[in-house]
Amino acid sequence: ASLLREQLGEENLAAMVPLHRRASNWYWDAGHHEEAMHHAIAAHDFELACQILRQWSSKLIASGEMTTIGRWLDAIPTNLINSDWTLTIRSVWSLTFLHRPSKLRRQMNALAQLRTRQYKLQTNDDSAIARAVSSMCSDNIDEAHAIISSVPQCDNSVSGFEAFEQAAAENLRAYLSIFSGNHEAAHLHLTRARSFNHLGEATFSGGYTACFKGALLLLEGHVNTALECLRDGIEQQQSVLDSSYVSSAIASCYLWTLYEANDLDMVEAVEKEYRDILSDAAVPDFFAVGQICISRTHAIRERTKDATLTLENAQYVATSNGWPRLVAMFEVEKRAQSLRGPKRSSNAKIREPSPNEKINSEQTWASPASDLMRSAQFLVASVPGEAPPVAKTSGQGHPYRELKHGVEKAIANHVAGRHGAAMRAASQAMKISSRTGLVRPVLDYGPLIIEVLRDLLESDPQYQNTNQGRLAYQLVFGRAISNGLDSRHPAKSKILNLKLFTPREREILGLLARRLSNKEIAQWTMLSENTVKFHLKNIFAKLTVKSRLEAYSAIVRLDLMAIED
């Protein structure tokens, strides 16, 4: 075939055109769109190429194959794309996730002209969902909200590309509900999104449904459920050829959840695995939370240069994508990291907020990234001469925000000399932390909160016997902060005594501390997996934990060297 093509090409170039055209039609009829597009382009039959791509692009977008559709759109003259209603909308979808802001702006202008023509012809404008998602990925939340509000909700009678778009619309509505703090509505929208994902066989929007669900669960304090949701989302994307534009967002949210649970080893492992695609995240807030958590992990592990370099690279990506809010956010994070070290103390001055800057003041939008950044803004504002941060909300009913609000109240009262009020606020915060497994939202406020927790422990010796007291003891004296926050006060005694555990349980504890799976523990101990599960159940009861993730944190209260012996 190659030899024949070369001979024909040399003898008569014109003869190749009808052959390519016939080959294109044959491949198209057979459902081989890639080959059909190749031959249509080779024949310079761009009208045929547009017809093929108009049909094929619906499947490409629903499965997230944005690179493929972007490559073929680039091969077709721009004037043909910009005069084609369907292909212009599909180009907006692909360019939004390909991070090509300049070309996206040109296509949005072309779409605006086509929309004017559609309006004059009184035909349906079905570009709203693509435009709303593009606005979200451009970090224009108000515009995204205005556009999607004009789109009526659809029933379950749709299929194919229409079902994919309805799933994307429900994902966006859920995301906006998270921004506004309406978690109940967010859950309802995500349930509808799952239904449309199934109807449209849409792995792309399905990945974002998992991502938004994971973020929502984290904010509600369901750490283990969030981790499970995000792991499932990543696994479902592994069968997709071009999945980076979804996997990057899920991985970023996964990093955030692991970080808040203080599982820094896993943060580093996930970052290493997905390092090459994390910058592909098209949703600004998910890109931001991933990069900030990576940088903070470097800082905690005393890799200051790596922490700064991560933020500088993130600023470059944010600048390239036209996300000025994120550029400023990363700059604040740089300044805050120097204030989390052990030299920070209660000698710092925090100006009392003015009436319109109170912690419980309301704001229209409170994004996931701004929630994560509350501690950074608070620390930067505590520097003399700087204005303190304006907290979005007290977080009533939202554990993640409520926890941070409690920590801020504790620190503010401590610095003002109101030690009783500080300890009460800290006690409430530790109740949330111990119940949810959210650890970093406490530790990220630096040594000032450690001082308050130490006062709380010293004021009531019996406090250590409660769940929140044990966690407070761990944060003040234990291994959880040995990587940089306050390692100057080693534990005087262990919270848990190894004598509570049988020899076999101690053996399994040592293997669990190494993060081995049940199967691996069974192989190591020559036990059945069911027997391992039985021992783990008893271990979890003695550790007063309900899950493996909680057990990892609880193990630091034990003498690991003694376990290994």
Beta strands, then each sheet from edge to edge (+ up, - down):
end
